[in-house]
Amino acid sequence: MTFVPFAVRYTAGYSERKGIGAAPQEQPFVPASVKVFINDEQILFEQEPVIYNGAMLLPLRKIAESLGATVKWEPLLNQTVHIEKDKKKLILSLKSNRVLYQRKLFVMEQAQ
């Protein structure tokens, strides 16, 4: 299962106590029982959203295409995703938490 780390921090009902110096534990993927709407229309995903390490991961391609954007996957070029709409471009890589939007670099939260 491959998810672009487009993360929405999910905190309701999520708490974890860690002792001082405790190593972080990897959490399993948990199905997210959410409904996603864009312009009052429910988006149905082939791969359902999941919660991983307290962040909700959503299939970015379906969301971008539902907003009228074109999505291009470059598997050989650092596994990058290129999203474009109205001459605005967003580029992100599965191997990085950096996002390039309109030639400006941003850092996004990852669920790792």
C-alpha positions in Angstrom: 0.0 0.0 0.0 1.5 3.3 -1.0 0.3 6.6 0.4 1.7 10.0 -0.4 2.3 11.4 3.1 -0.4 14.1 2.8 -1.1 14.0 6.5 -3.8 15.5 8.6 -2.9 15.3 12.3 -5.5 13.1 14.0 -5.6 13.6 17.8 -9.1 12.6 18.9 -8.8 9.5 21.1 -5.0 9.2 20.4 -2.7 9.4 23.3 0.5 7.6 24.1 2.6 7.8 27.2 6.3 7.4 26.7 8.9 7.3 29.4 12.0 9.5 29.3 14.4 8.1 26.8 11.9 5.5 25.5 12.3 4.6 21.8 9.4 5.6 19.6 7.2 2.6 18.6 5.9 2.2 15.1 2.1 2.1 15.1 0.2 -0.1 12.6 -2.0 1.2 9.9 -5.5 1.6 11.2 -8.5 2.2 8.9 -9.9 5.7 9.2 -13.7 5.8 9.3 -14.0 9.2 7.6 -16.0 10.6 4.8 -14.3 13.1 2.5 -16.4 15.7 0.7 -15.2 18.2 -2.0 -17.8 20.7 -3.2 -20.5 18.8 -1.4 -19.7 15.6 -3.2 -18.4 12.6 -1.4 -15.1 11.2 -2.6 -14.9 7.4 -2.8 -11.4 6.0 -2.6 -10.0 2.7 -4.0 -7.7 2.7 -1.0 -9.4 3.9 2.1 -7.7 6.6 4.3 -5.7 5.2 7.2 -4.4 6.5 10.5 -0.6 5.9 11.0 1.3 7.1 14.0 -1.5 9.6 14.8 -1.7 11.1 11.3 -4.5 10.5 8.8 -3.2 9.6 5.4 -5.4 10.2 2.4 -4.9 9.1 -1.2 -3.7 12.4 -2.7 -4.3 11.5 -6.4 -8.0 11.1 -5.9 -8.3 14.4 -4.0 -6.2 16.3 -6.5 -8.1 15.0 -9.5 -11.4 15.7 -7.7 -10.3 19.3 -7.5 -9.6 19.4 -11.2 -5.8 19.0 -11.1 -3.7 16.7 -13.3 -1.5 14.3 -11.5 1.7 12.8 -12.9 3.8 10.1 -11.2 7.5 10.0 -12.0 8.7 6.6 -10.6 12.3 7.0 -11.9 12.8 10.6 -10.9 13.1 10.3 -7.1 9.6 8.9 -7.0 8.0 12.3 -7.4 4.4 13.4 -7.8 3.7 16.4 -10.0 0.3 18.1 -9.5 -0.8 21.0 -11.7 -3.9 23.1 -11.9 -4.4 26.5 -13.4 -0.6 26.8 -14.1 0.1 26.2 -10.4 2.5 23.4 -9.7 3.1 21.2 -6.7 6.0 18.7 -6.6 6.6 16.2 -3.8 8.7 13.1 -3.3 7.9 10.0 -1.4 11.4 10.1 0.0 11.2 13.6 1.4 9.1 15.8 3.6 9.9 18.8 1.3 7.3 20.2 -1.1 7.9 22.5 -4.0 5.0 24.8 -4.7 5.3 27.6 -7.2 9.1 27.5 -6.8 8.9 27.9 -3.0 10.1 25.2 -0.7 7.9 24.0 2.2 8.3 21.3 4.8 5.3 19.2 5.5 4.5 17.0 8.5 5.0 13.3 7.8 3.5 10.4 9.6 6.7 8.7 10.3 
